[in-house]
Amino acid sequence: MKQKLEGQIAIVTGASSGIGAGVAKEMAKEGATVVVNFPVASTKNMAQVVVDEIVANGGRAVAYECDVSKEDQVKKMFTDIVSTFGTVDILVNNAGLQKDAPFTEMTLDQWNFVLGVNLTGQFLCAREAIKEFLRRGVNGKSKSAGKIICMSSVHEVIPWAGHANYAASKGGVMLMMKTIAQEFAPMKIRINSIAPGAIATPINHDAWDTAAHLQNLLKLIPQKRIGQVEDIGKAAVWLASDDADYVNGTTIFVDGGMTLYPGFEGNG
Ligand code: BGC
């Protein structure tokens, strides 16, 4: 059977751990050559573990260091990848982080750091990807000239006390995604978001590391299970594939029902 992303080149930002690593592995299984981006030298080994697993399973991947919040580094990453592999077909704008603080104690550094990676980083990578998609056009590997998947969060719609920087970044991702989807749909470029709920990764370790914490978290999830990175990886493969060719400018919530306001069950 033909693989869904056969022969396509995918850059997955922040792929050395968590959701990014999960997306990289699922895309490689479907035939994509995956660029496993990692932010700093200290995470190189983690990225290499992801690459090694993909290669051991018969896939293709390389690790690439780039801090997505830095314009010069992002430009260099796209130049290098295009010169090595010929083009980029898929960008997964995944790199993201949290620096939580009560609002009145939040420092400007915490604010800027989160907005810099989660929102500016997605802008910088999307801009370079779209320039490459426009240069290349439709090439027979896909019905689209290129696909971008922005990793958002349920917090693009759910307010989150103590996380103003993070929620603001994801709200920003939502309208950046929709705006550029509107701008580039006529050029056969598809841009969508995935909004994960609580997925078991290092970013939210404190929310599921003990039975008591997990029980508390599950009150927010109607489906009564925490998500796994594969749940997001499979959605990302579908969105990037031609099976989703008519899906453009929307957010797919993969959250076990977290956005269904479970507090209203039997109340209100
Ligand atoms: C956050 C996680 C959180 C989840 C649900 C995600 O975007 O990064 O820390 O568990 O949203 O609240």
Residues whose N, C-alpha, C, O or C-beta is under 5 A from the ligand:
A	BS01	BGC	S152 S153 V154 P196 G197 A198 I203 N204
